[in-house]
Amino acid sequence: TRPGQGGGITPTTDGPHPGSDLTVEPREGYLYLHLAPGFELTPESTTRLWTTVGEACRQHNLRHVLADGENVQRKLTPVQTYDHTSLAARLIPGLALACCFRGYQTDEQTEFMKVAAMNRGAQVEFFEDLNAALHWLGART
């Protein structure tokens, strides 16, 4: 079951990516980030994602984020992953990010991201199951 529907914030962009590929919505105790199916994590989309999420977290005084998506694709080098992990930790101090990416295969770069985040005071974990992700965040299901 997908947690709640509607009422999200759809970011606007000046670039070639339509804003509808990601939406953010405050929930009780966390921010829900929905990524469109097949969302590609590129340097540009990831910068836009963290900027949007950082603004929403500040606006709603939240530090826990549930990122939800299907067949999310990572098109980042390890250096870009490191840079974007650092950006997220700077924009959202104390970030706890649960990534529920169905169809996503974790690998060494995923583990590198988790360690880089931890070294900057953020927690990141990947899940296939939405309820497990919510449980990890401490959110009510």
N, C-alpha and C positions, 0 to 999 in steps of 0.2 A: 504494500500500500504506500503510495507516495504521500509524504507529509504535507497536507494542506494544498490548496490550489489558489491561484489568482492573487491579485493585490501586490504583485512584485514591482520592483523598481527596474525598469529597463534602461540601461545606460545608453547615452547617445555618444556617437563617435564621429570624428571628422575624417577618419580613414576609410579604406575600402571595405571594412568589415561591417555588416549590418549590426545594429545594437541588439537585435532580437536573439543573437546566438548565446547570450547569457543574461540571466535575470537574478536579482537578489531580493530577498524578502525577509524581514525580521520575523522571528518566531519567538516563542517563550524560551528565553535563555540562550538562543543561538541565532545565527544568520544562515538562512537557506540560500545557497547558490546553485542555481540550475543551469547546467551547460547543455546546449542543444546536442542531439545525437551526432556523433562524429566530430565534436568540437576539437579543433587542433590547437594544442599548446605550442605557439610559436613565440619568438621574442616580442612581437607586437601585441598579439592577443593576450599574452601573459602579463605584460605591463598594464594593459587596459583592465584586465581582470583584477589585478592587485590594487590598482588605483580605485576602481569601482568598489571593491570589497572594503578597502581601507576607509573610504568615505562613509560607507553604510555602517561599518562597525563604530566609527566615531559618532555618527549621527544617533545611533541607537544604543551606544555604550555597551557594545557586545565584543567579546574576544573569542567566542567559540563559533566555528563556521563548519557547516555541512556542505560539501561540494558534491553534487549529484549529477551523474552523466552516464551515457551509454556510448561505448566504443570511442572513448576519448583517445586522441592520438597526440603523442608527444613528439614535437619536431624541434627539440632543443639540444644543443651540445651540452656536455657536462659543465663547461664554464658558464654557459647561459643559465643552466639549472641552478648553479651556485649563486649567480648574480640575482636571479629572480627570487630565490629563497631568502637571500639577504634583504632584498627589497620588501618582501612580505613581512619579515620580522621587524624591519624599521617602521613600516606603515602601521602595523598592528602588534604593538608590544604585548607579549604574553599570549600570542595566538595559539589556539588549539584547532587544528584543521583535520577533519575526518573526510577523506575522499572516498566516496562510494561510486566507484567507476566500474560498472558492469562491462565485462569484456576487455578490461585493461590488464595487460600482463606486466606485473612488477618485475624489475630487473636490478642490476647493480646500480644503475643511475638512480632508480627509485630509492634504493637504500642510501645512496650518497645524499640525496635530497633530505631524507629523514634525519641523517646525522648532521648535515649542515644546518638544518632548522634547529635541532636540539642545541647545537653549539651557539645559537643566537637567541636562545630562550623561547623557542617555539616548539610545539609538538605537532607532528604530522603522522597520520596513520592511514593506510589504505584498506578498503573493505569491498567485498562483493555484495554484502547483505546490508540493507538500509537500517534494519533494527540494531544490528551489531554496531554500526557507525554511530547511531543515536545513543546507544548505551555507552560507548566509549566517551562520547562528548558529555555524558551525564544529563542528557535531555530526556524529558518524559516521552514515552512512546504510547 
